[in-house]
Amino acid sequence: RNRDRGYCACAESTAMASLLQGAERTMDQWRLSNAELLGQIAELAWAEGTETGVQLYKLYGAGRMAYEVYQRLKGGGNSGRELLRAVTVKKITEFVESNKRMPKDKLAAEVQKMIAEFAVQVAAL
């Protein structure tokens, strides 16, 4: 009978741990990035209707737009990597489709070469 209780307690604690992990994941989904947090603060300040709040909201909007324009002009972020990745995936797909009869080991070696080329190009960014 004690074994049954031990098993139930173990099963209950496992279920409780699973629920807690699920709750943590749910809470993490609600976390704001720094930019989102600043936006929320600016919106709340604007909603107050004070001159300072309106100025803060305008300043936040202008800063956000300036940052985006700058990133796009410099080709910022992952756009270069994403483009290289898309080109490499297309190149590999076309190669595999056009060489279906090639032995698998040779095919794998060629794909590895293409991936290595991709890695070198990304490192050069």
DSSP file with accessible surface (Angstrom, degrees, kcal/mol):
  #  RESIDUE AA STRUCTURE BP1 BP2  ACC     N-H-->O    O-->H-N    N-H-->O    O-->H-N    TCO  KAPPA ALPHA  PHI   PSI    X-CA   Y-CA   Z-CA
    1    1 A R     >        0   0  213      0, 0.0     4,-1.8     0, 0.0     5,-0.1   0.000 360.0 360.0 360.0 -37.5    0.0    0.0    0.0
    2    2 A N  H  >  +     0   0  126      1,-0.2     4,-2.6     2,-0.2     5,-0.2   0.854 360.0  57.2 -64.9 -34.3    2.9    2.4    0.7
    3    3 A R  H  > S+     0   0  218      2,-0.2     4,-2.6     1,-0.2    -1,-0.2   0.903 104.6  51.3 -61.8 -41.7    4.3    1.7   -2.7
    4    4 A D  H  > S+     0   0  111      2,-0.2     4,-2.6     1,-0.2    -2,-0.2   0.922 110.9  47.9 -60.6 -42.9    1.0    2.8   -4.3
    5    5 A R  H  X S+     0   0  148     -4,-1.8     4,-2.8     2,-0.2    -2,-0.2   0.911 111.6  50.5 -64.4 -42.0    1.1    6.0   -2.3
    6    6 A G  H  X S+     0   0   42     -4,-2.6     4,-2.4     2,-0.2    -2,-0.2   0.911 111.0  48.9 -62.2 -40.9    4.7    6.6   -3.3
    7    7 A Y  H  X S+     0   0  170     -4,-2.6     4,-2.9     2,-0.2    -2,-0.2   0.937 112.3  47.8 -64.8 -44.0    3.8    6.0   -6.9
    8    8 A C  H  X S+     0   0   66     -4,-2.6     4,-3.1     1,-0.2    -2,-0.2   0.919 112.1  49.2 -63.9 -42.9    0.9    8.4   -6.7
    9    9 A A  H  X S+     0   0   53     -4,-2.8     4,-2.6     2,-0.2    -1,-0.2   0.910 112.9  48.3 -63.0 -40.1    3.1   11.0   -5.0
   10   10 A C  H  X S+     0   0   72     -4,-2.4     4,-2.3     2,-0.2    -2,-0.2   0.931 113.4  46.4 -65.3 -44.7    5.7   10.6   -7.7
   11   11 A A  H  X S+     0   0   43     -4,-2.9     4,-2.4     1,-0.2    -2,-0.2   0.907 113.1  50.2 -64.5 -39.5    3.1   10.8  -10.5
   12   12 A E  H  X S+     0   0  134     -4,-3.1     4,-2.6     2,-0.2    -2,-0.2   0.915 110.9  48.2 -65.7 -41.5    1.6   13.9   -8.9
   13   13 A S  H  X S+     0   0   70     -4,-2.6     4,-2.6     2,-0.2    -1,-0.2   0.881 111.3  51.0 -68.8 -33.5    4.9   15.6   -8.5
   14   14 A T  H  X S+     0   0   87     -4,-2.3     4,-2.3     2,-0.2    -2,-0.2   0.928 111.6  47.4 -66.1 -42.4    5.8   14.8  -12.1
   15   15 A A  H  X S+     0   0   55     -4,-2.4     4,-2.3     2,-0.2    -2,-0.2   0.911 112.2  49.8 -64.4 -40.6    2.4   16.2  -13.2
   16   16 A M  H  X S+     0   0  109     -4,-2.6     4,-2.5     2,-0.2    -2,-0.2   0.921 110.0  50.4 -65.3 -42.0    3.0   19.3  -11.1
   17   17 A A  H  X S+     0   0   46     -4,-2.6     4,-2.4     1,-0.2    -1,-0.2   0.911 110.0  51.0 -62.1 -40.3    6.5   19.8  -12.6
   18   18 A S  H  X S+     0   0   69     -4,-2.3     4,-2.2     1,-0.2    -1,-0.2   0.917 110.3  48.9 -63.3 -42.1    5.0   19.6  -16.1
   19   19 A L  H  X S+     0   0  122     -4,-2.3     4,-2.4     1,-0.2    -2,-0.2   0.914 110.9  50.3 -63.9 -41.6    2.4   22.2  -15.2
   20   20 A L  H  X S+     0   0  100     -4,-2.5     4,-2.3     2,-0.2    -2,-0.2   0.908 109.9  50.1 -64.4 -41.0    5.0   24.5  -13.8
   21   21 A Q  H  X S+     0   0  108     -4,-2.4     4,-2.2     2,-0.2    -1,-0.2   0.911 110.6  50.2 -64.1 -40.0    7.2   24.2  -16.9
   22   22 A G  H  X S+     0   0   21     -4,-2.2     4,-2.2     1,-0.2    -2,-0.2   0.908 109.9  50.4 -63.2 -39.9    4.2   24.9  -19.1
   23   23 A A  H  X S+     0   0   51     -4,-2.4     4,-2.6     2,-0.2    -2,-0.2   0.899 108.9  52.0 -65.7 -39.0    3.4   28.0  -17.0
   24   24 A E  H  X S+     0   0  125     -4,-2.3     4,-2.4     2,-0.2    -2,-0.2   0.922 109.7  48.9 -63.3 -43.1    7.0   29.2  -17.4
   25   25 A R  H  X S+     0   0  147     -4,-2.2     4,-1.4     2,-0.2    -2,-0.2   0.918 111.5  50.0 -62.5 -40.1    6.9   28.8  -21.1
   26   26 A T  H  X S+     0   0   69     -4,-2.2     4,-0.7     1,-0.2     3,-0.2   0.926 110.6  49.3 -64.6 -41.9    3.6   30.7  -21.2
   27   27 A M  H >X S+     0   0  124     -4,-2.6     3,-0.9     1,-0.2     4,-0.5   0.887 106.6  56.1 -65.5 -37.9    5.0   33.5  -19.1
   28   28 A D  H >< S+     0   0  104     -4,-2.4     3,-1.0     1,-0.2    -1,-0.2   0.838 100.1  60.0 -63.0 -31.2    8.1   33.7  -21.4
   29   29 A Q  H 3< S+     0   0  153     -4,-1.4    -1,-0.2     1,-0.2    -2,-0.2   0.777 102.4  53.4 -67.4 -23.2    5.8   34.3  -24.3
   30   30 A W  H << S+     0   0  195     -3,-0.9    -1,-0.2    -4,-0.7    -2,-0.2   0.583  83.4 112.0 -87.0 -10.8    4.5   37.4  -22.6
   31   31 A R    <<  -     0   0  184     -3,-1.0     2,-0.3    -4,-0.5    -3,-0.0  -0.365  62.2-136.6 -66.1 143.3    7.9   38.9  -22.1
   32   32 A L        -     0   0   82      1,-0.1    -1,-0.1    -2,-0.0    -2,-0.1  -0.755  10.0-123.4-100.2 146.4    8.6   42.1  -24.1
   33   33 A S     >  -     0   0   57     -2,-0.3     4,-2.6     1,-0.1     5,-0.2  -0.314  38.1 -99.7 -72.8 170.0   11.8   42.8  -26.1
   34   34 A N  H  > S+     0   0  137      1,-0.2     4,-2.6     2,-0.2     5,-0.2   0.923 125.5  49.1 -58.9 -44.2   13.5   46.1  -25.2
   35   35 A A  H  > S+     0   0   35      1,-0.2     4,-2.2     2,-0.2    -1,-0.2   0.910 111.6  48.7 -63.9 -40.9   12.0   47.8  -28.2
   36   36 A E  H  > S+     0   0   97      2,-0.2     4,-2.4     1,-0.2    -1,-0.2   0.904 110.9  50.8 -65.6 -39.7    8.5   46.6  -27.3
   37   37 A L  H  X S+     0   0   85     -4,-2.6     4,-2.5     2,-0.2    -2,-0.2   0.936 110.5  48.4 -64.0 -45.5    8.9   47.7  -23.7
   38   38 A L  H  X S+     0   0  102     -4,-2.6     4,-2.7     1,-0.2    -1,-0.2   0.903 111.0  52.0 -61.0 -39.7   10.0   51.2  -24.8
   39   39 A G  H  X S+     0   0    5     -4,-2.2     4,-2.6     2,-0.2    -1,-0.2   0.912 109.2  49.1 -62.3 -42.3    7.1   51.3  -27.2
   40   40 A Q  H  X S+     0   0   89     -4,-2.4     4,-2.5     2,-0.2    -2,-0.2   0.915 111.5  49.1 -64.3 -41.7    4.7   50.4  -24.4
   41   41 A I  H  X S+     0   0   86     -4,-2.5     4,-2.4     2,-0.2    -2,-0.2   0.936 112.4  48.3 -62.3 -45.3    6.2   53.0  -22.1
   42   42 A A  H  X S+     0   0    2     -4,-2.7     4,-2.5     1,-0.2    15,-0.3   0.906 111.6  49.9 -62.5 -41.0    5.9   55.6  -24.9
   43   43 A E  H  X S+     0   0   90     -4,-2.6     4,-2.6     2,-0.2    -1,-0.2   0.903 110.9  48.8 -65.9 -40.3    2.3   54.6  -25.6
   44   44 A L  H  X S+     0   0  116     -4,-2.5     4,-1.3     2,-0.2    -1,-0.2   0.909 111.3  50.1 -65.0 -39.7    1.3   54.9  -21.9
   45   45 A A  H  X>S+     0   0   21     -4,-2.4     5,-0.6     1,-0.2     4,-0.6   0.919 112.0  48.0 -63.6 -41.5    3.0   58.3  -21.7
   46   46 A W  H ><5S+     0   0  143     -4,-2.5     3,-1.5     7,-0.3    -2,-0.2   0.911 106.4  57.3 -63.8 -41.0    1.0   59.4  -24.8
   47   47 A A  H 3<5S+     0   0   70     -4,-2.6    -1,-0.2     1,-0.3    -2,-0.2   0.792  95.0  66.1 -64.1 -26.0   -2.2   58.1  -23.3
   48   48 A E  H 3<5S-     0   0  145     -4,-1.3    -1,-0.3    -3,-0.3    -2,-0.2   0.779 100.3-139.6 -64.8 -27.0   -1.7   60.3  -20.3
   49   49 A G  T <<5 +     0   0   56     -3,-1.5    -3,-0.1    -4,-0.6    -2,-0.1   0.497  51.7 138.7  82.9   3.7   -2.2   63.2  -22.7
   50   50 A T     >< -     0   0   73     -5,-0.6     4,-2.3     1,-0.1    -1,-0.3  -0.403  65.5-116.6 -78.8 160.0    0.5   65.4  -21.1
   51   51 A E  H  > S+     0   0  128      1,-0.2     4,-2.6     2,-0.2     5,-0.2   0.911 117.4  51.6 -61.1 -41.2    2.9   67.4  -23.3
   52   52 A T  H  > S+     0   0  104      1,-0.2     4,-2.6     2,-0.2    -1,-0.2   0.909 109.1  50.5 -63.3 -40.8    5.8   65.4  -22.0
   53   53 A G  H  > S+     0   0    3     -8,-0.2     4,-2.4     2,-0.2    -7,-0.3   0.915 111.0  48.0 -64.1 -42.2    4.0   62.1  -22.8
   54   54 A V  H  X S+     0   0   35     -4,-2.3     4,-2.5    -9,-0.2    -2,-0.2   0.926 112.7  48.8 -64.7 -43.1    3.3   63.3  -26.4
   55   55 A Q  H  X S+     0   0  109     -4,-2.6     4,-2.7     2,-0.2    -2,-0.2   0.910 110.5  51.3 -63.4 -41.3    6.9   64.4  -26.8
   56   56 A L  H  X S+     0   0   71     -4,-2.6     4,-2.7     2,-0.2    -2,-0.2   0.930 110.6  48.8 -61.6 -42.9    8.2   61.0  -25.5
   57   57 A Y  H  X S+     0   0   90     -4,-2.4     4,-2.5   -15,-0.3    -2,-0.2   0.925 112.6  47.3 -64.8 -42.8    5.9   59.1  -27.9
   58   58 A K  H  X S+     0   0  146     -4,-2.5     4,-2.6     2,-0.2    -1,-0.2   0.909 112.4  50.2 -64.1 -42.0    7.0   61.3  -30.9
   59   59 A L  H  X S+     0   0  124     -4,-2.7     4,-2.6     2,-0.2     5,-0.2   0.921 110.8  49.0 -63.1 -43.2   10.7   60.8  -29.9
   60   60 A Y  H  X S+     0   0   53     -4,-2.7     4,-2.7     2,-0.2     5,-0.2   0.941 112.5  48.1 -61.3 -46.8   10.3   57.1  -29.6
   61   61 A G  H  X S+     0   0   26     -4,-2.5     4,-2.3     1,-0.2    -2,-0.2   0.923 112.9  47.4 -61.6 -43.9    8.6   56.9  -33.0
   62   62 A A  H  X S+     0   0   53     -4,-2.6     4,-2.6     1,-0.2    -1,-0.2   0.918 113.1  48.8 -65.2 -42.0   11.2   59.0  -34.7
   63   63 A G  H  X S+     0   0   41     -4,-2.6     4,-2.4    -5,-0.2    -2,-0.2   0.918 111.1  49.9 -63.8 -41.8   14.1   57.0  -33.1
   64   64 A R  H  X S+     0   0  100     -4,-2.7     4,-2.1    -5,-0.2    -2,-0.2   0.920 112.7  46.3 -63.7 -44.1   12.5   53.7  -34.1
   65   65 A M  H  X S+     0   0  127     -4,-2.3     4,-2.6    -5,-0.2     5,-0.2   0.922 111.3  51.7 -66.0 -42.0   12.1   54.9  -37.7
   66   66 A A  H  X S+     0   0   61     -4,-2.6     4,-2.5     1,-0.2    -2,-0.2   0.918 109.8  50.0 -62.0 -40.9   15.6   56.2  -37.9
   67   67 A Y  H  X S+     0   0  133     -4,-2.4     4,-2.6     2,-0.2    -1,-0.2   0.929 111.6  48.1 -62.8 -44.7   17.0   52.9  -36.7
   68   68 A E  H  X S+     0   0   66     -4,-2.1     4,-2.2     2,-0.2    -2,-0.2   0.917 112.0  48.7 -63.8 -43.5   15.0   50.9  -39.2
   69   69 A V  H  X S+     0   0   85     -4,-2.6     4,-2.4     2,-0.2     5,-0.2   0.941 112.2  49.4 -62.0 -44.9   16.1   53.2  -42.1
   70   70 A Y  H  X S+     0   0  135     -4,-2.5     4,-2.2    -5,-0.2     6,-0.2   0.938 110.9  49.5 -59.3 -47.1   19.7   53.0  -41.0
   71   71 A Q  H  <>S+     0   0   31     -4,-2.6     5,-4.1     1,-0.2     4,-0.5   0.896 112.7  47.4 -61.2 -39.8   19.6   49.2  -40.8
   72   72 A R  H  <5S+     0   0  188     -4,-2.2     3,-0.4     3,-0.2    -1,-0.2   0.873 110.9  51.1 -71.6 -36.9   18.0   48.9  -44.2
   73   73 A L  H  <5S+     0   0  144     -4,-2.4    -2,-0.2     1,-0.2    -1,-0.2   0.885 113.9  43.4 -68.2 -37.5   20.5   51.2  -45.8
   74   74 A K  T  <5S-     0   0  119     -4,-2.2    -1,-0.2    -5,-0.2    -2,-0.2   0.517 114.5-115.1 -85.8  -1.4   23.5   49.4  -44.4
   75   75 A G  T   > -     0   0   41     -4,-0.5     5,-0.5    -3,-0.4    -3,-0.2   0.857  57.2-174.4  72.5  33.7   21.9   46.0  -45.3
   76   76 A G  T > < +     0   0   15     -5,-4.1     3,-1.2    -6,-0.2     4,-0.1   0.141  30.3  16.0 -67.0 173.4   21.8   45.3  -41.6
   77   77 A G  T 3 5S-     0   0   58      1,-0.2     3,-0.3     2,-0.1     4,-0.2  -0.344 118.5 -33.0  70.4-140.6   20.8   42.4  -39.5
   78   78 A N  T 3>5S+     0   0   84      1,-0.2     4,-3.4     2,-0.1     5,-0.3   0.278 100.7 108.5 -98.9   8.7   20.5   39.0  -41.1
   79   79 A S  H <>5S+     0   0   59     -3,-1.2     4,-2.3     1,-0.2    -1,-0.2   0.893  82.5  46.9 -59.6 -39.4   19.3   40.1  -44.5
   80   80 A G  H  ><S+     0   0   26     -5,-0.5     4,-2.5    -3,-0.3    -1,-0.2   0.926 115.2  46.1 -65.1 -43.1   22.7   39.2  -46.1
   81   81 A R  H  > S+     0   0  116     -4,-0.2     4,-2.8     2,-0.2    -2,-0.2   0.904 112.0  51.0 -64.8 -42.8   22.8   35.9  -44.4
   82   82 A E  H  X S+     0   0  121     -4,-3.4     4,-2.6     2,-0.2    -1,-0.2   0.904 110.9  48.5 -63.2 -40.8   19.2   35.2  -45.3
   83   83 A L  H  X S+     0   0  117     -4,-2.3     4,-2.5    -5,-0.3     5,-0.2   0.940 112.9  47.3 -64.4 -46.8   19.8   35.9  -48.9
   84   84 A L  H  X S+     0   0   37     -4,-2.5     4,-2.6     1,-0.2    -2,-0.2   0.905 112.2  51.1 -60.2 -40.3   22.9   33.7  -48.9
   85   85 A R  H  X S+     0   0  157     -4,-2.8     4,-2.9     2,-0.2     5,-0.2   0.942 110.4  48.0 -63.3 -45.9   21.0   30.9  -47.2
   86   86 A A  H  X S+     0   0   55     -4,-2.6     4,-2.4     1,-0.2    -2,-0.2   0.922 113.1  48.0 -62.4 -42.2   18.1   31.1  -49.8
   87   87 A V  H  X S+     0   0   82     -4,-2.5     4,-2.6     2,-0.2    -1,-0.2   0.925 113.2  48.3 -64.3 -42.4   20.6   31.1  -52.7
   88   88 A T  H  X S+     0   0   16     -4,-2.6     4,-2.9    -5,-0.2     5,-0.2   0.922 111.1  49.5 -65.7 -43.1   22.5   28.1  -51.2
   89   89 A V  H  X S+     0   0   68     -4,-2.9     4,-2.8     1,-0.2    -1,-0.2   0.934 112.9  47.4 -61.8 -43.6   19.3   26.2  -50.6
   90   90 A K  H  X S+     0   0  125     -4,-2.4     4,-2.8    -5,-0.2     5,-0.2   0.927 112.3  49.9 -63.4 -43.4   18.1   26.8  -54.1
   91   91 A K  H  X S+     0   0   91     -4,-2.6     4,-2.3     2,-0.2    -2,-0.2   0.929 113.3  45.6 -61.5 -44.3   21.5   25.8  -55.5
   92   92 A I  H  X S+     0   0   32     -4,-2.9     4,-2.9     2,-0.2     5,-0.2   0.926 112.7  50.8 -66.0 -43.9   21.6   22.6  -53.5
   93   93 A T  H  X S+     0   0   63     -4,-2.8     4,-2.6    -5,-0.2     5,-0.2   0.936 112.3  46.0 -60.0 -46.6   18.0   21.7  -54.4
   94   94 A E  H  X S+     0   0  100     -4,-2.8     4,-2.1     1,-0.2    -1,-0.2   0.903 113.2  50.4 -64.0 -39.8   18.6   22.2  -58.1
   95   95 A F  H  X S+     0   0   41     -4,-2.3     4,-1.0    -5,-0.2    -2,-0.2   0.938 112.4  45.6 -64.0 -47.0   21.8   20.2  -57.9
   96   96 A V  H >< S+     0   0   52     -4,-2.9     3,-0.6     1,-0.2    -2,-0.2   0.924 113.6  49.7 -64.1 -42.6   20.2   17.3  -56.1
   97   97 A E  H >< S+     0   0  122     -4,-2.6     3,-0.6    -5,-0.2    -1,-0.2   0.867 113.3  45.8 -65.8 -35.2   17.2   17.3  -58.5
   98   98 A S  H 3< S+     0   0   87     -4,-2.1    -1,-0.2     1,-0.2    -2,-0.2   0.603 117.0  44.8 -85.2  -8.8   19.4   17.3  -61.6
   99   99 A N  T X<  +     0   0   49     -4,-1.0     3,-1.4    -3,-0.6    -1,-0.2  -0.242  65.7 139.2-126.5  46.2   21.7   14.6  -60.3
  100  100 A K  T <  S+     0   0  165     -3,-0.6    -1,-0.1     1,-0.3    -2,-0.1   0.788  73.4  52.0 -62.5 -27.4   19.2   12.0  -58.9
  101  101 A R  T 3  S+     0   0  246     -3,-0.1    -1,-0.3     2,-0.1     3,-0.1   0.519  82.2 112.7 -89.5  -6.4   21.2    9.1  -60.3
  102  102 A M  S <  S-     0   0   55     -3,-1.4    -3,-0.1    -6,-0.2     5,-0.0  -0.410  83.5 -94.4 -65.0 141.8   24.5   10.2  -58.7
  103  103 A P     >  -     0   0   67      0, 0.0     4,-2.6     0, 0.0     3,-0.3  -0.291  34.0-120.2 -57.3 143.5   25.8    7.8  -56.0
  104  104 A K  H  > S+     0   0  180      1,-0.2     4,-2.9     2,-0.2     5,-0.2   0.847 110.2  54.1 -59.2 -37.2   24.7    9.1  -52.5
  105  105 A D  H  > S+     0   0  118      2,-0.2     4,-2.0     1,-0.2    -1,-0.2   0.917 112.0  44.0 -67.8 -37.7   28.2    9.5  -51.2
  106  106 A K  H  > S+     0   0  127     -3,-0.3     4,-2.2     2,-0.2    -2,-0.2   0.899 113.6  51.4 -70.5 -39.8   29.3   11.7  -54.1
  107  107 A L  H  X S+     0   0   28     -4,-2.6     4,-2.4     1,-0.2    -2,-0.2   0.936 110.5  48.7 -60.3 -46.0   26.0   13.6  -53.8
  108  108 A A  H  X S+     0   0   55     -4,-2.9     4,-2.6     1,-0.2    -2,-0.2   0.889 109.2  53.2 -62.1 -39.5   26.6   14.2  -50.1
  109  109 A A  H  X S+     0   0   49     -4,-2.0     4,-1.9     2,-0.2    -1,-0.2   0.914 110.0  47.5 -63.7 -41.5   30.2   15.3  -50.8
  110  110 A E  H  X S+     0   0   63     -4,-2.2     4,-2.0     2,-0.2    -2,-0.2   0.910 111.6  49.9 -66.5 -40.7   29.0   17.9  -53.3
  111  111 A V  H  X S+     0   0   28     -4,-2.4     4,-2.4     1,-0.2    -2,-0.2   0.917 108.5  53.5 -64.2 -39.8   26.4   19.2  -51.0
  112  112 A Q  H  X S+     0   0  121     -4,-2.6     4,-2.5     1,-0.2    -1,-0.2   0.893 106.8  52.4 -61.9 -38.0   29.0   19.4  -48.2
  113  113 A K  H  X S+     0   0  118     -4,-1.9     4,-2.4     2,-0.2    -1,-0.2   0.919 109.2  49.2 -62.5 -43.6   31.1   21.5  -50.5
  114  114 A M  H  X S+     0   0   18     -4,-2.0     4,-2.1     2,-0.2    -2,-0.2   0.895 111.4  49.1 -63.6 -39.6   28.2   23.9  -51.2
  115  115 A I  H  X S+     0   0   72     -4,-2.4     4,-2.5     2,-0.2    -2,-0.2   0.902 109.7  51.8 -66.5 -39.3   27.5   24.2  -47.4
  116  116 A A  H  X S+     0   0   55     -4,-2.5     4,-2.2     2,-0.2    -2,-0.2   0.908 108.6  51.1 -63.8 -40.8   31.2   24.9  -46.8
  117  117 A E  H  X S+     0   0   90     -4,-2.4     4,-2.4     2,-0.2    -1,-0.2   0.915 109.4  51.4 -60.1 -42.3   31.1   27.7  -49.5
  118  118 A F  H  X S+     0   0   53     -4,-2.1     4,-2.7     1,-0.2    -2,-0.2   0.935 108.1  51.4 -60.1 -44.9   28.1   29.1  -47.7
  119  119 A A  H  X S+     0   0   56     -4,-2.5     4,-2.4     1,-0.2    -1,-0.2   0.896 109.8  49.3 -61.7 -40.8   29.9   29.1  -44.4
  120  120 A V  H  X S+     0   0  103     -4,-2.2     4,-1.5     2,-0.2    -1,-0.2   0.923 111.6  49.2 -64.8 -42.1   32.8   31.0  -45.8
  121  121 A Q  H  X S+     0   0   87     -4,-2.4     4,-0.5     1,-0.2    -2,-0.2   0.904 111.9  48.4 -64.7 -40.5   30.5   33.6  -47.4
  122  122 A V  H >< S+     0   0   35     -4,-2.7     3,-1.3     1,-0.2    -1,-0.2   0.909 109.1  53.1 -66.7 -40.9   28.6   34.1  -44.1
  123  123 A A  H 3< S+     0   0   84     -4,-2.4    -1,-0.2     1,-0.3    -2,-0.2   0.824 104.1  57.6 -63.2 -28.5   31.9   34.4  -42.2
  124  124 A A  H 3<        0   0   87     -4,-1.5    -1,-0.3    -5,-0.2    -2,-0.2   0.636 360.0 360.0 -77.2 -14.6   33.0   37.1  -44.7
  125  125 A L    <<        0   0  120     -3,-1.3    -3,-0.0    -4,-0.5    -4,-0.0  -0.283 360.0 360.0 -67.5 360.0   29.9   39.3  -43.9
